[in-house]
């Protein structure tokens, strides 16, 4: 895999993770306002983007496991950072939704 190909996958991960993050923050904003009717749909939308980011990440893992020499750049590392923090944000917001529902 070339460095350019790896960078493009890194950009995909950043984009998908960023979309998921934006959706999760919108969900949290609505929950804070007492609006719960969109929780399931917004969570599903966020999950879809997280899964797409993870699918892109898996391409790199599969290539490396297959013996490709990886020349990772900052863009891919940045994508990994976005994905990991978005997954953590999803977990935290899931708990926050339950806390707001009990309020």
N, C-alpha and C positions, 0 to 999 in steps of 0.2 A: 504494500500500500504506500502510495506516495505521500509526502508531507501535505501537498495540496488536497488530496483526498481526505486525509485525516483532518485538516482544517475545515473542510466542508462539513464533515460529520460533526466536528466541534460546534460549528455555527448552527447546525440542526438542533443539537442538544440545547444550546443556549436559547434558541428561538422557542422550542417546545416547552422547555422549563420556564421560560419567561412568560409564555402564555398561561401556563398552569398557575404560576405565582400570581399573576394579575387576577385570574379567576378566583383563586383562593382569597385574595385580599378583598375582592368585591363581595364574596360570600360572607366574610367576617364583618364587613361594613353593614350588610343587610341584617345579619344576626344581631349586631349591636343595636340596630333600630327596631328590633323585635319582629323582623320579617323572616319567617322560616319556610315559606312556601317554595322557595327556589333552592333550598339547601341540597336536595338530592340531585337536581339537574346540574347545578354548578359544581358539585363534587364530582359528578360523572364526567363533566367537561374537563375538569382539572386532571382527573385520573386518566382520561384519554390522552391528554398531552404528555403526562408523565410517562405513560406506557410508550408513546411514540419516541420520547427522548431515550427511554431505556432500550428500545429496539435499536436506535442508532448506536447507542453505547455498545450493545451486544455485537454489532458488526466489527468493532475494533477488537473486542475480546475474542471473537471467533477467528479473526485474521491472525492475531498474535498466537492463539492456541494452535493455529495451522502452520506456524513457523514463519510468518511474515516478520521482517525486521521493522520495528516501529520507531519512527522518528517523530516523537511527540513534541508538539509546540505548545505555546502558551494558550492558544485558542482552544485546544482540546482540554487542557487542564482547567481553563475557565468554564468550559461546558460542564465538566465534572463537578466543579464547585457549585454551579447553578443547579444542577440536578440534585445533588445531595442536600442542599439547603432547601430546595423546594419540597423534597420528600419529607424533611423534618418539619417544614411549615405545615404541610398537609396533616401530619400527625398531631401537631399542636392545635391546629384549627379544629380538627375533629373533636378533640377534648373540649375546646372552648365552646363549640356549638352545644355540646351536652350541658355544660355549665350554664350557658345562657338560657337553655330550655328549662332548666330547673329554677331559674330565678323568679 
